[in-house]
């Protein structure tokens, strides 16, 4: 009944497409008695007890990379003004510079 009224008002105002959008949102909206969002229901019903396996590879100088990309390089980060590597004793920190020629690492 409400959908028909929305459609009729939109048609009278010259906006038939708006009526379709309003109807589609109304049809997709969860019912007032269903307080859980649809994706939360998927989690509760299918993913909550799933076993998760982390397949992340640590990025190291020896990580396998296809030869066409070239190997990654690792070196101390240098001060751009002096070109001297940062050190814990002098600067209070150390940092490593990673040059990864691709994001296709390890797999």
C-alpha positions as CSV (number, residue, x, y, z in Angstrom):
1,X,0.0,0.0,0.0
2,X,2.8,2.4,0.9
3,X,4.7,1.5,-2.2
4,X,1.7,2.4,-4.4
5,X,1.3,5.8,-2.7
6,X,5.0,6.6,-3.1
7,X,4.8,5.5,-6.8
8,X,1.7,7.7,-7.4
9,X,3.1,10.8,-5.7
10,X,6.4,10.5,-7.6
11,X,4.5,10.1,-10.9
12,X,2.3,13.1,-10.2
13,X,5.5,15.1,-9.4
14,X,7.1,13.9,-12.7
15,X,9.7,11.7,-11.0
16,X,8.9,8.0,-12.0
17,X,12.6,6.9,-11.4
18,X,12.5,8.2,-7.9
19,X,9.5,6.0,-7.2
20,X,11.5,3.0,-8.3
21,X,14.4,3.9,-6.1
22,X,12.2,4.4,-3.1
23,X,10.4,1.1,-3.7
24,X,13.7,-0.8,-4.1
25,X,15.1,0.7,-0.8
26,X,11.8,-0.2,0.9
27,X,12.0,-3.7,-0.4
28,X,15.7,-4.1,0.7
29,X,15.3,-2.6,4.2
30,X,15.3,-5.0,7.1
31,X,12.0,-5.5,8.8
32,X,11.5,-3.6,12.1
33,X,11.6,-6.9,14.0
34,X,14.9,-7.9,12.5
35,X,17.4,-5.8,14.5
36,X,20.6,-7.4,13.1
37,X,22.2,-6.0,9.9
38,X,22.2,-8.6,7.0
39,X,26.0,-8.9,7.0
40,X,26.1,-9.5,10.7
41,X,23.7,-12.5,10.1
42,X,26.2,-13.9,7.6
43,X,28.9,-13.7,10.2
44,X,26.7,-15.3,12.9
45,X,25.5,-18.1,10.7
46,X,28.6,-18.9,8.6
47,X,31.8,-17.3,9.7
48,X,31.6,-17.1,13.5
49,X,33.0,-20.6,14.0
50,X,35.2,-20.6,10.9
51,X,38.9,-21.5,11.2
52,X,41.1,-18.7,9.9
53,X,44.6,-19.4,8.6
54,X,47.1,-16.5,8.2
55,X,49.0,-17.1,4.9
56,X,51.0,-13.9,5.1
57,X,54.7,-14.2,4.2
58,X,57.3,-12.2,6.1
59,X,59.0,-9.7,3.8
60,X,62.7,-10.5,4.0
61,X,65.7,-10.1,1.6
62,X,65.3,-13.8,0.7
63,X,61.6,-13.8,-0.1
64,X,60.9,-15.4,-3.4
65,X,60.1,-13.1,-6.3
66,X,59.6,-13.9,-10.0
67,X,62.9,-13.1,-11.8
68,X,61.1,-10.7,-14.2
69,X,60.4,-8.3,-11.3
70,X,63.9,-8.3,-9.8
71,X,64.7,-8.9,-6.1
72,X,63.7,-6.6,-3.3
73,X,66.5,-4.6,-1.7
74,X,66.9,-3.7,2.0
75,X,69.3,-1.1,3.4
76,X,69.5,1.3,6.2
77,X,67.5,4.5,5.7
78,X,69.8,7.5,5.3
79,X,69.4,11.1,6.3
80,X,68.7,12.9,3.0
81,X,70.8,15.9,4.0
82,X,74.0,14.0,5.0
83,X,73.4,10.7,3.3
84,X,74.5,9.0,6.4
85,X,72.4,6.1,7.8
86,X,70.4,6.9,10.9
87,X,71.7,5.2,14.0
88,X,70.4,4.5,17.4
89,X,73.4,6.1,19.1
90,X,73.4,9.3,17.1
91,X,69.7,9.8,16.1
92,X,67.8,7.7,18.7
93,X,66.3,5.4,16.1
94,X,67.1,3.2,13.2
95,X,65.0,2.6,10.1
96,X,65.2,0.2,7.1
97,X,64.7,1.2,3.5
98,X,62.7,-1.4,1.5
99,X,62.6,-1.2,-2.3
100,X,60.0,-3.6,-3.5
101,X,59.8,-3.6,-7.3
102,X,56.4,-5.3,-7.1
103,X,53.7,-6.2,-4.7
104,X,53.9,-9.8,-5.9
105,X,56.1,-11.2,-3.2
106,X,56.3,-14.8,-1.8
107,X,53.4,-16.4,-3.7
